[in-house]
């Protein structure tokens, strides 16, 4: 049972045998991030080192890796796939002052610390940590013990998440599955691959998004930009896409309250290849065909989630477009020690209102919103547009068809040569024109240019924000590419006034 305490959350797990200890190690391993601090408490022989060994082997992905007890060496360092881990044992330490002599002040940056006998480091433990306390329970069997898992400080919510995930996987019949953390995106969601015998599925762990501070008229950014707050939009869109013949993952199990979903595993074969990754042209062409097929449908704005629960897709309105575009002056300009005066900001908004007018009056369709290479998978055993698997569409809105095409052909993480962009744009326009006599190719091109420029402006702001606010500088390397896309889009003849504003106020990335 989960208990919330002052400054932390705690729950107890019975460990009747080695398999149960290994399962707890898998649960904890799935929750760890670089820089975390985990303490292991309990008497001699209570199971601290056995758990540590199981945890390190899980993180290493190798059940045979040698994990000696650090009782005499005091510290062992492991370079693991996701991070460096330091396993320390303070049993032989007699005073906290000895920690500096052992090298605790010179640990690898962002290493995970796994510390046995934390009571020997009194006064030196971080406030944000996970403690696992082991107690022998001989009345239940010779190998039996209890583990009390307590999250302190910022770890309190994460400990609650571990308990909730265990409960959900028990109910879904996946308690015994092996769990492998997958590379995440820039959001608070995380994903794991679950393997149980021949069965392989994906666990989406998506806690409800908390509202941020109000930024305009008492509303937070997420509400103005129509960002999903829970898993309901994802489930609704996945089912809707399936009904229309598209390869979204099937939903196997759901907890709407806690935000857990078990999904079909569509594999890992993408639409890019090489180092650095580059578009695989035939696969990008197939992705364009997905959009053509999608945009030919008359799509509803209300979708079923589960019985008696529906999701209404919001309209991609001018407020959402503008709040996104304004991430550029809000975050990108300050990063470069630049700024825009109030009058210039008013001009910025006015120019964007004019540029976006055609997009706002276009026939609305489902805008998946992150239709680009990280969220597209290649399924060669399927046919036609079903060969492209779709992910990450929880923020979908009703809006202009050109947005997702711009997202694909000006991929923020991949260099799409201008010649390939032009070729695939022409493929989309030619195919739409051939099947829809009323399709306005010239008007579509105008909307495409404006939305490509809006999206590039937004992404420059997002990447600057990820660096400064969230401590994720790895996205900065994409800024020069996004800048080139921005200049490419602003070159359209209908955006000359907006281009002049950017020329006057927006420097290129350093």
Buried (B, 14 or more C-beta within 10 A) or exposed (E): EBEEEEEBBBBBBEBBEEEBBBBBBBBBBBBBEEBBBBBBBBEEEBBBBBBBBBBBBBBBEEEEBEBEBBEEEBBBBBEBEBBBBBBBBBBEBEEBEBBEEEEBEEBEEEBBBBBBBBEBBEEEBBEBBBBBBBBBBEEEEEBBBBBBBBBBBEBBEBBBBBBBBBBBBEEBEBBEBBBBBEEEBBBEBBBBBBBBEEEBBBBBBBBBBEEEEEBEEEBBBBBBBBBBBBBBBBBBBBBBBBEEEBBBBBBBBBBBEBBBBBBBBBEEEBBBEEEEBBBBBEBBBBBBBBBBBBBBEEBEEEBBBEEEEEBEBBBBBBBBBBBBBBBBBBBBBEBEEEEBEEEEBEBBBEBBEBBBBBBBEBEBBBBBBBBBBBBBBBBEEEEEBBBBBBBBBBBBBBBBBBBBBBBBBBBBBBBBEEEBBEBBBEBBBEBBBEEEEEBBEEEBBBBBBBBBBBBBBBBBBBBBBBBEEEEEEEBBEBBEBBBBBBBBBBEBEBBEEBBEBBEEBBEEBE
